[in-house]
Amino acid sequence: MPNINRTLAAATAAAALAVTALVAQPAAAGPETAGRDRLAWTSCQGGADPRQQCATVSVPLDYAHPEGERITLAVSRIASAKPGLRRGVLLTVPGGPGGSGVDVPSSAVKRLPQSVLDRYDLVGFDPRGVGRSTPVNCGLEHDDLAMVKLRPWPAADGSVDGNLATARRVAETCARNGGPVLRSISTRNEARDIDRIREALGERRLSAWGTSYGTYAGAVYATLFPGRTDRIVLDSNDDPDPARVGRGWLAAFGQGAEDRFPDFARWASAPGNPDRLADTPVEVRPLFLDLAARLDAAPLPWPGANPAELNGNVLRETMLESLYADARFPGLARLVLAGLGRRPLPAPVAPPEQVLQNTIAVSVGTLCNDVSWPADPAALAEDVAAERAARPLTAGMPVNAMPCAFWPFAPAEPPVRVTDRGPANVLLAQNLRDPATPYRGALRLRAALGERARMVTVDSGGHDVYVANGNACGDAVVTDFLVTGRRPAGDTSCPAG
């Protein structure tokens, strides 16, 4: 699924503007609280940091009928380390769509600088349908939980027939089993849910740190509720094109892999690397492509994996996931060496199926409820063939069929068009070579936000920027913004290292 990956609904543009005006009335200025925190905080279950507390927030299932059925959202917090310096709340908005965020404060507290921990309560949440927030489940068969099914990798000969069959089956199964909660999941509703969390916390304004898909959700929140935002950090940014949204995010993997693969090639050809694949960087790409083609023709048995073989698409999918972070490069190299017969195949690793079922359901719900997707088989086949020729690393997958092509429900509302209307309080952080949210898409979000935003670009590869890849320059820019509110006078760049 896109990072996590439609046409307008039947509502008219005038109606959409009226809804936006209704929900986006500015709140009173100032970071001070609007009232008492109304949440009943308790200790958290599981392996959370002992400082983390948990609570629930009740929100409408359908915001068009706010007095109707309600669902609950799981939220968490680690309170400011120095209440005397406290500015407010820093809400962490998770990626995906479908990512859990309730335990993010426990991980973030280990990485964030003390100056940020002193000034903010770190708050996390599971978006509706995710984890502990009225979770949804499609009840998919085991075979359909394989990532080479969920991301639409074409057949070895480029055929998309199997992808179309999988997309239709997953869409029908999710529509049948997901219920009203799955049909309510959308980015617009996530923004509304975030504002209900703000209200429950007793905050007039909210600072937020969104990553990956969370950048789009954060930008939508800042668009619908501009007067309720304090300091907004958007990290690893999605293209906000309202005509495409998730479809555009999937397509971005093609460019993202091309941008990032040379980093892996340099690493995989470095002298002294125990997992070295070639003598020079230029040799790594043809070696990889040749092995993928050989595995297309003659897969290797891989008991316990899903599917139970190492085929070309499994290798390509592993490559795409490994480009997210340099720390994943050795695993990819060792799988390549295993495919070449120089190493044994590693033990397969996969998330628990219950987690996969939940993540996939929310991802399908978000991507398909936000905007309609095309479903013409001939056009898809043509697009895939052209993409395979242009970007062989991803073999046509980024423009192929997803379950949304067969989703039986039209989007209930149009997607939000991110604009420059609102306070100048947004900072984007972006790696130059991000495989999942490429630099090109980040520039489009930056343009949509106009003078509301500044962007710090880091000469680095991988996904995630702030306190994620060891770039002191980029981290300092974001930290200074969160602590003091200062942004660079203009967009700025940070060198590697």
Backbone torsions as a table, in degrees:
resi	resn	phi	psi	omega
1	MET	NA	153.1	173.5
2	PRO	-62.2	159.7	173.3
3	ASN	-78.4	110.8	-130.7
4	ILE	11.3	NA	NA
5	ASN	NA	NA	NA
6	ARG	NA	149.5	177.7
7	THR	-92.9	168.6	179.1
8	LEU	-69.1	150.2	175.7
9	ALA	-75.1	-176.7	-172.8
10	ALA	-70.7	-15.1	-179.4
11	ALA	-61.9	142.9	178.4
12	THR	-77.1	162.3	179.2
13	ALA	-62.8	-37.0	179.8
14	ALA	-63.8	-40.2	178.4
15	ALA	-65.7	-39.1	179.3
16	ALA	-62.5	-41.8	179.0
17	LEU	-65.5	-35.6	179.1
18	ALA	-66.0	-41.2	178.1
19	VAL	-63.1	-44.8	179.4
20	THR	-59.6	-44.6	-179.5
21	ALA	-62.9	-35.4	-177.9
22	LEU	-68.3	-43.6	-173.1
23	VAL	-89.4	-11.2	-172.5
24	ALA	-108.8	25.5	177.1
25	GLN	-64.1	130.5	-177.6
26	PRO	-62.5	140.9	173.0
27	ALA	-85.9	169.9	178.6
28	ALA	-61.1	143.9	-178.5
29	ALA	-69.9	159.1	174.8
30	GLY	107.5	143.6	-177.0
31	PRO	-81.3	-5.6	-175.9
32	GLU	-65.7	156.7	-176.2
33	THR	-72.3	150.9	177.5
34	ALA	-85.9	-18.1	-177.4
35	GLY	-179.2	-173.0	-176.3
36	ARG	-72.2	139.4	170.0
37	ASP	-58.9	119.7	-174.4
38	ARG	-96.9	8.1	-175.2
39	LEU	-88.6	145.9	178.0
40	ALA	-95.2	93.0	-174.7
41	TRP	-79.5	137.3	176.4
42	THR	-134.9	172.4	173.5
43	SER	-67.3	153.4	-178.1
44	CYS	-93.7	149.5	175.0
45	GLN	-86.2	161.2	177.1
46	GLY	86.9	-155.9	-172.6
47	GLY	-95.9	30.4	-178.7
48	ALA	-69.8	156.0	172.3
49	ASP	-53.9	136.5	-177.2
50	PRO	-60.4	-19.7	177.3
51	ARG	-77.4	-16.0	-175.4
52	GLN	-77.1	134.5	175.3
53	GLN	-113.3	157.1	-177.6
54	CYS	-129.5	153.4	178.5
55	ALA	-158.2	178.7	175.6
56	THR	-129.7	151.7	176.4
57	VAL	-123.3	132.2	177.4
58	SER	-90.7	130.3	179.9
59	VAL	-135.1	158.5	177.5
60	PRO	-67.2	141.1	170.0
61	LEU	-63.0	-41.6	-178.2
62	ASP	-127.5	113.1	-178.2
63	TYR	-68.7	-14.7	173.0
64	ALA	-73.5	-16.7	178.8
65	HIS	-132.8	70.3	-171.6
66	PRO	-63.8	-18.6	179.2
67	GLU	-92.6	2.5	-178.2
68	GLY	-87.3	-149.7	-176.5
69	GLU	-57.6	146.1	-178.8
70	ARG	-124.4	156.4	174.9
71	ILE	-126.8	169.0	-179.1
72	THR	-116.8	143.2	175.5
73	LEU	-110.8	134.9	175.1
74	ALA	-85.6	128.4	178.1
75	VAL	-127.7	160.9	-178.4
76	SER	-146.1	163.1	175.4
77	ARG	-156.5	150.9	162.8
78	ILE	-119.0	117.5	-171.7
79	ALA	-67.0	156.3	176.8
80	SER	-49.3	136.7	-179.3
81	ALA	-69.2	-25.8	-179.8
82	LYS	-133.7	91.5	-176.0
83	PRO	-54.0	-28.8	179.6
84	GLY	-67.7	-20.7	178.3
85	LEU	-102.3	-1.2	-171.7
86	ARG	-59.7	129.6	174.3
87	ARG	-95.0	-38.3	-177.1
88	GLY	165.4	-142.1	-176.1
89	VAL	-107.9	137.6	167.9
90	LEU	-112.2	103.1	-179.2
91	LEU	-84.1	126.4	175.8
92	THR	-92.1	124.3	-176.5
93	VAL	-105.8	113.6	-171.1
94	PRO	-74.9	163.1	178.8
95	GLY	-86.6	-162.6	-178.1
96	GLY	132.5	-111.5	-1.8
97	PRO	-64.2	147.7	-179.3
98	GLY	115.7	-1.5	-179.4
99	GLY	-78.5	142.9	175.9
100	SER	-82.7	143.0	180.0
101	GLY	-126.3	1.3	-171.9
102	VAL	-67.4	-26.9	179.1
103	ASP	-101.8	8.6	178.6
104	VAL	-61.1	-40.1	176.9
105	PRO	-54.9	-36.2	-179.5
106	SER	-67.2	-32.9	177.0
107	SER	-84.4	-37.7	-177.4
108	ALA	-67.6	-32.9	-177.2
109	VAL	-64.1	-21.7	178.5
110	LYS	-80.7	-17.4	-173.1
111	ARG	-113.1	-29.3	-174.7
112	LEU	-72.3	146.6	177.4
113	PRO	-66.6	154.4	-177.0
114	GLN	-60.3	-33.4	-179.4
115	SER	-61.6	-32.4	176.3
116	VAL	-77.4	-42.6	-179.8
117	LEU	-63.0	-30.1	178.5
118	ASP	-68.8	-30.3	-168.3
119	ARG	-101.4	-11.3	-175.1
120	TYR	-134.6	145.1	158.1
121	ASP	-76.7	123.8	173.6
122	LEU	-81.0	121.9	-177.4
123	VAL	-122.0	132.6	175.3
124	GLY	-121.9	167.1	177.1
125	PHE	-158.7	153.6	167.4
126	ASP	-91.4	119.0	175.6
127	PRO	-57.8	160.4	-177.7
128	ARG	-52.8	134.9	-179.6
129	GLY	89.0	-15.1	-174.2
130	VAL	-97.1	137.6	167.3
131	GLY	54.7	-107.0	-176.6
132	ARG	-100.3	11.4	-179.0
133	SER	-108.0	78.3	-178.7
134	THR	45.7	65.6	-168.9
135	PRO	-65.7	150.4	176.9
136	VAL	-113.5	161.8	-176.5
137	ASN	-154.0	132.9	178.9
138	CYS	-87.2	-19.7	-176.5
139	GLY	67.8	43.3	-179.9
140	LEU	-74.2	153.5	173.8
141	GLU	-69.3	155.6	-176.9
142	HIS	-53.8	-44.6	-176.5
143	ASP	-62.4	-30.7	-178.4
144	ASP	-81.6	-0.1	175.3
145	LEU	-91.2	-2.8	178.2
146	ALA	-69.7	137.1	-178.5
147	MET	-63.0	-26.9	177.9
148	VAL	-75.4	-7.7	169.4
149	LYS	-94.6	-42.0	-175.1
150	LEU	-70.3	-38.9	166.5
151	ARG	-91.1	131.6	-166.6
152	PRO	-82.5	71.8	176.9
153	TRP	-72.1	124.0	179.3
154	PRO	-64.6	165.9	174.7
155	ALA	-65.1	166.8	-176.4
156	ALA	-56.9	-31.5	179.7
157	ASP	-90.5	5.8	179.8
158	GLY	90.7	-1.9	-179.5
159	SER	-64.3	143.3	176.7
160	VAL	-108.2	6.5	-176.8
161	ASP	-59.9	-45.0	178.9
162	GLY	-63.9	-37.6	177.8
163	ASN	-63.8	-41.5	178.8
164	LEU	-63.3	-41.3	179.2
165	ALA	-65.0	-43.0	178.6
166	THR	-64.0	-44.7	-179.3
167	ALA	-59.9	-44.0	179.7
168	ARG	-64.9	-43.1	-178.3
169	ARG	-64.6	-45.3	-179.9
170	VAL	-65.1	-43.0	179.5
171	ALA	-61.1	-46.4	-178.1
172	GLU	-65.5	-38.8	-179.4
173	THR	-68.6	-43.4	178.9
174	CYS	-66.3	-40.7	179.1
175	ALA	-63.9	-35.5	-178.4
176	ARG	-75.4	-38.9	-170.6
177	ASN	-104.0	-14.7	-172.0
178	GLY	-77.9	-26.9	176.5
179	GLY	72.4	-173.3	-174.5
180	PRO	-66.1	-27.6	179.5
181	VAL	-66.2	-45.3	178.7
182	LEU	-61.2	-38.6	-179.4
183	ARG	-70.9	-17.3	-179.9
184	SER	-88.1	-9.4	-173.4
185	ILE	-76.6	126.1	175.8
186	SER	-161.2	163.6	178.0
187	THR	-67.6	-36.9	177.5
188	ARG	-60.5	-42.4	178.4
189	ASN	-70.5	-31.3	175.3
190	GLU	-63.0	-40.6	177.5
191	ALA	-62.5	-41.6	177.3
192	ARG	-63.7	-41.3	178.0
193	ASP	-61.7	-41.6	177.7
194	ILE	-58.4	-39.7	-179.7
195	ASP	-70.0	-31.8	174.3
196	ARG	-67.3	-35.2	175.3
197	ILE	-64.1	-44.5	176.4
198	ARG	-55.5	-46.7	-178.5
199	GLU	-62.7	-44.3	-179.7
200	ALA	-64.0	-31.2	178.0
201	LEU	-75.6	-11.8	-179.6
202	GLY	77.9	25.2	-177.1
203	GLU	-101.1	136.0	173.1
204	ARG	-71.8	-40.1	-179.2
205	ARG	-134.2	157.9	-171.9
206	LEU	-127.9	129.2	165.4
207	SER	-91.0	151.3	-176.0
208	ALA	-146.3	151.1	175.9
209	TRP	-129.5	98.9	-179.7
210	GLY	-99.7	137.8	178.8
211	THR	-122.8	141.0	176.5
212	SER	56.8	-124.9	176.5
213	TYR	-54.6	-28.4	177.5
214	GLY	-61.8	-19.3	175.1
215	THR	-70.6	-38.7	177.6
216	TYR	-69.3	-45.4	177.7
217	ALA	-60.6	-39.6	178.2
218	GLY	-66.6	-40.0	178.0
219	ALA	-67.0	-36.6	176.8
220	VAL	-65.9	-42.1	177.2
221	TYR	-60.9	-44.9	-178.9
222	ALA	-66.3	-22.9	176.9
223	THR	-81.5	-43.8	-177.8
224	LEU	-77.6	-30.3	-174.6
225	PHE	-130.0	55.6	-172.0
226	PRO	-60.9	-35.9	-178.2
227	GLY	-75.5	-5.6	-179.4
228	ARG	-106.5	13.0	179.4
229	THR	-104.1	143.8	176.1
230	ASP	-108.3	-83.2	178.0
231	ARG	-124.1	121.3	-172.1
232	ILE	-115.4	120.1	175.0
233	VAL	-109.3	124.5	178.6
234	LEU	-115.6	118.0	-165.6
235	ASP	-121.5	112.7	-178.9
236	SER	73.6	86.6	-154.6
237	ASN	-101.4	136.8	177.2
238	ASP	-85.4	146.4	170.9
239	ASP	-67.0	124.7	-175.5
240	PRO	-90.3	13.1	-176.5
241	ASP	-47.1	111.2	-172.9
242	PRO	-69.1	-16.5	178.4
243	ALA	-80.3	-17.2	-173.7
244	ARG	-123.9	-45.1	-178.3
245	VAL	42.0	-114.8	-174.5
246	GLY	-56.8	-34.2	177.6
247	ARG	-63.0	-38.3	175.7
248	GLY	-68.4	-35.1	179.2
249	TRP	-66.0	-40.3	176.4
250	LEU	-62.9	-46.4	-179.3
251	ALA	-60.2	-28.9	-176.9
252	ALA	-66.6	-20.2	178.9
253	PHE	-60.6	-30.4	179.7
254	GLY	-61.2	-52.1	178.2
255	GLN	-68.1	-38.8	-178.3
256	GLY	-60.7	-42.1	178.8
257	ALA	-65.7	-39.4	179.0
258	GLU	-65.6	-38.5	178.4
259	ASP	-64.0	-38.8	-168.6
260	ARG	-93.5	-30.2	-173.0
261	PHE	-56.0	-36.7	178.7
262	PRO	-57.9	-29.3	175.3
263	ASP	-62.7	-44.9	177.7
264	PHE	-63.8	-40.7	-178.9
265	ALA	-61.5	-40.1	177.4
266	ARG	-64.5	-44.3	179.0
267	TRP	-63.3	-43.3	-173.7
268	ALA	-74.3	-7.2	178.1
269	SER	-116.7	9.4	-177.0
270	ALA	-73.5	133.3	175.7
271	PRO	-58.6	141.0	179.6
272	GLY	87.1	-8.0	178.1
273	ASN	-73.5	118.3	-179.0
274	PRO	-64.9	-16.6	178.0
275	ASP	-110.6	31.1	-176.5
276	ARG	-63.7	137.1	-178.2
277	LEU	-103.9	-27.7	-173.9
278	ALA	-156.7	168.5	-178.0
279	ASP	-80.9	-27.0	-178.1
280	THR	-136.2	155.0	179.0
281	PRO	-58.5	-36.4	-175.5
282	VAL	-65.3	-20.1	-179.2
283	GLU	-83.2	-17.9	-171.8
284	VAL	-70.8	-43.2	-177.5
285	ARG	-60.7	-53.0	178.6
286	PRO	-61.8	-33.4	177.2
287	LEU	-62.2	-44.6	179.9
288	PHE	-63.9	-48.1	-177.7
289	LEU	-64.3	-38.6	178.6
290	ASP	-65.5	-42.5	179.1
291	LEU	-64.8	-42.3	178.5
292	ALA	-59.0	-41.8	178.7
293	ALA	-65.3	-39.7	178.9
294	ARG	-65.6	-38.4	178.8
295	LEU	-73.5	-25.8	170.6
296	ASP	-59.0	-43.1	-176.0
297	ALA	-80.7	-33.3	-175.0
298	ALA	-142.5	80.7	-179.9
299	PRO	-63.0	154.7	175.9
300	LEU	-99.5	134.5	176.5
301	PRO	-59.7	138.9	-179.6
302	TRP	-141.2	79.5	-176.2
303	PRO	-58.1	137.7	178.5
304	GLY	91.2	-15.7	177.7
305	ALA	-84.7	166.0	176.0
306	ASN	-127.4	105.4	-1.8
307	PRO	-69.4	166.2	-174.1
308	ALA	-83.9	46.0	178.4
309	GLU	-158.7	153.6	170.4
310	LEU	-96.7	102.0	177.4
311	ASN	-111.1	-178.9	-176.3
312	GLY	-61.6	-39.4	-178.7
313	ASN	-72.2	-33.6	174.6
314	VAL	-62.7	-41.2	176.9
315	LEU	-63.8	-43.5	179.9
316	ARG	-64.3	-41.7	178.7
317	GLU	-64.2	-41.3	177.0
318	THR	-62.1	-40.2	176.8
319	MET	-58.6	-47.9	-176.2
320	LEU	-62.4	-44.4	179.9
321	GLU	-67.5	-33.8	-177.5
322	SER	-72.8	-21.7	-179.7
323	LEU	-74.1	-8.6	-179.8
324	TYR	-64.5	-30.1	-175.6
325	ALA	-154.9	142.8	178.0
326	ASP	-57.0	-31.6	-178.6
327	ALA	-63.7	-16.6	179.1
328	ARG	-91.8	-6.7	-177.8
329	PHE	-59.1	-43.4	-178.8
330	PRO	-59.4	-37.9	179.1
331	GLY	-62.7	-40.2	177.5
332	LEU	-66.2	-45.4	-179.0
333	ALA	-60.7	-41.3	-179.6
334	ARG	-67.3	-33.4	175.8
335	LEU	-69.0	-39.0	174.5
336	VAL	-60.4	-46.2	179.1
337	LEU	-62.6	-36.3	175.9
338	ALA	-65.6	-41.4	177.6
339	GLY	-62.8	-30.2	177.8
340	LEU	-83.3	-2.9	179.1
341	GLY	84.7	13.9	-177.3
342	ARG	-98.8	-11.4	178.8
343	ARG	-141.8	157.1	172.5
344	PRO	-73.7	154.3	174.8
345	LEU	-65.4	137.8	178.7
346	PRO	-72.2	164.6	173.3
347	ALA	-65.7	131.6	-179.8
348	PRO	-65.9	143.5	179.2
349	VAL	-128.3	133.6	177.7
350	ALA	-151.0	151.3	175.2
351	PRO	-63.6	158.2	175.1
352	PRO	-56.5	144.3	-176.6
353	GLU	-61.3	-33.1	179.0
354	GLN	-62.3	-39.6	178.3
355	VAL	-66.8	-43.7	178.6
356	LEU	-59.6	-45.7	-179.2
357	GLN	-57.3	-43.9	-178.2
358	ASN	-68.5	-47.2	-178.7
359	THR	-61.0	-43.7	-178.8
360	ILE	-64.6	-42.1	-178.9
361	ALA	-61.1	-45.4	-179.0
362	VAL	-68.1	-38.1	178.1
363	SER	-62.3	-47.4	177.4
364	VAL	-59.9	-46.0	-179.2
365	GLY	-59.1	-46.0	-178.3
366	THR	-65.4	-52.1	-175.1
367	LEU	-62.6	-38.4	-175.1
368	CYS	-86.0	-28.1	179.3
369	ASN	-83.2	-20.6	-179.2
370	ASP	-74.0	-42.0	-175.6
371	VAL	-159.6	150.9	179.3
372	SER	-74.8	151.7	179.9
373	TRP	-116.9	151.1	178.0
374	PRO	-71.4	155.6	-175.4
375	ALA	-137.8	14.4	-178.4
376	ASP	-76.7	112.5	-176.5
377	PRO	-59.1	-38.1	-178.5
378	ALA	-66.7	-42.2	179.3
379	ALA	-66.2	-39.9	177.9
380	LEU	-61.5	-45.7	-179.6
381	ALA	-60.8	-39.7	179.0
382	GLU	-66.4	-43.9	179.5
383	ASP	-64.0	-41.4	-179.1
384	VAL	-64.8	-42.3	179.4
385	ALA	-61.2	-42.7	179.3
386	ALA	-66.9	-39.7	-179.7
387	GLU	-67.4	-38.7	178.7
388	ARG	-60.9	-38.9	-180.0
389	ALA	-71.5	-37.7	-175.6
390	ALA	-79.2	-35.4	-173.7
391	ARG	-137.8	78.7	-173.6
392	PRO	-65.4	-21.3	179.5
393	LEU	-58.6	-38.6	-177.9
394	THR	-104.6	2.1	162.5
395	ALA	54.5	28.0	176.9
396	GLY	92.0	-10.2	-177.9
397	MET	-53.8	-42.9	-171.1
398	PRO	-64.1	-15.7	-179.2
399	VAL	-115.7	16.7	-174.0
400	ASN	-89.5	-179.1	-174.3
401	ALA	-74.9	137.0	173.4
402	MET	-117.9	166.5	179.1
403	PRO	-53.8	-26.8	-178.3
404	CYS	-62.1	-21.9	176.9
405	ALA	-62.5	-22.3	-177.7
406	PHE	-121.0	16.0	-178.7
407	TRP	-66.9	126.6	-172.5
408	PRO	-82.3	-3.2	-176.4
409	PHE	-112.6	127.6	175.5
410	ALA	-71.7	148.1	175.2
411	PRO	-53.9	133.9	-177.9
412	ALA	-72.0	-26.3	-178.1
413	GLU	-142.9	157.4	176.3
414	PRO	-70.3	152.7	173.9
415	PRO	-65.3	155.1	-178.7
416	VAL	-78.8	133.6	172.1
417	ARG	-90.8	112.7	179.0
418	VAL	-68.4	133.0	-176.6
419	THR	-131.7	179.0	179.7
420	ASP	-94.8	12.2	-178.1
421	ARG	-85.4	115.5	-179.5
422	GLY	143.3	178.8	-176.9
423	PRO	-67.4	153.4	179.6
424	ALA	-84.0	76.8	-172.0
425	ASN	-138.2	32.5	-177.6
426	VAL	-121.1	133.8	174.8
427	LEU	-125.6	122.9	175.2
428	LEU	-95.4	139.6	173.7
429	ALA	-122.6	131.6	-170.1
430	GLN	-148.2	131.8	168.9
431	ASN	-78.7	145.7	177.9
432	LEU	-66.9	-31.4	-174.2
433	ARG	-124.4	71.2	179.8
434	ASP	-97.9	123.0	-176.9
435	PRO	-74.2	-22.7	-173.7
436	ALA	-103.2	-37.7	177.7
437	THR	-126.8	81.4	-171.1
438	PRO	-62.2	158.4	179.7
439	TYR	-53.0	-38.8	-178.6
440	ARG	-59.1	-42.2	178.4
441	GLY	-69.7	-35.6	177.5
442	ALA	-62.0	-38.0	177.9
443	LEU	-62.0	-32.7	179.4
444	ARG	-71.9	-38.0	174.6
445	LEU	-66.8	-40.8	177.3
446	ARG	-58.2	-43.3	179.9
447	ALA	-66.7	-39.2	-179.4
448	ALA	-63.5	-36.1	-178.2
449	LEU	-80.8	-17.2	176.0
450	GLY	55.3	-133.7	-176.1
451	GLU	-75.1	-3.6	171.6
452	ARG	-66.5	-23.7	-166.9
453	ALA	-123.3	158.2	161.9
454	ARG	-128.9	159.3	179.3
455	MET	-130.9	134.7	170.5
456	VAL	-107.8	122.3	-178.0
457	THR	-107.2	131.9	-175.7
458	VAL	-111.3	131.2	177.4
459	ASP	-75.9	79.2	-175.9
460	SER	-151.8	161.4	175.1
461	GLY	-109.3	161.6	177.5
462	GLY	104.2	176.9	-175.6
463	HIS	-108.0	133.2	-176.2
464	ASP	90.4	139.0	-174.2
465	VAL	-118.5	-64.6	-168.8
466	TYR	-66.9	128.2	-176.6
467	VAL	42.9	39.3	-177.6
468	ALA	-125.2	-29.6	-174.0
469	ASN	-128.4	14.6	172.2
470	GLY	74.2	20.0	178.1
471	ASN	-91.5	104.1	-174.0
472	ALA	-63.0	-36.3	-179.3
473	CYS	-63.7	-51.7	-179.7
474	GLY	-62.8	-42.4	179.3
475	ASP	-61.7	-39.8	-178.0
476	ALA	-64.8	-38.2	179.5
477	VAL	-63.4	-44.7	-178.6
478	VAL	-69.0	-43.9	-179.9
479	THR	-60.2	-44.2	-179.7
480	ASP	-61.3	-38.9	178.5
481	PHE	-64.6	-46.0	-178.5
482	LEU	-66.1	-36.3	-175.3
483	VAL	-82.1	-41.1	-173.0
484	THR	-112.7	-17.6	-174.4
485	GLY	86.8	-4.1	-179.8
486	ARG	-76.6	133.5	171.0
487	ARG	-112.4	161.2	172.6
488	PRO	-58.5	150.8	178.3
489	ALA	-60.8	-30.9	174.8
490	GLY	-145.0	177.4	176.6
491	ASP	-57.6	144.7	-173.8
492	THR	-135.7	159.9	-179.5
493	SER	-124.2	146.6	176.9
494	CYS	-118.6	134.0	179.5
495	PRO	-70.9	167.1	177.7
496	ALA	-62.0	152.1	175.1
497	GLY	100.2	NA	NA
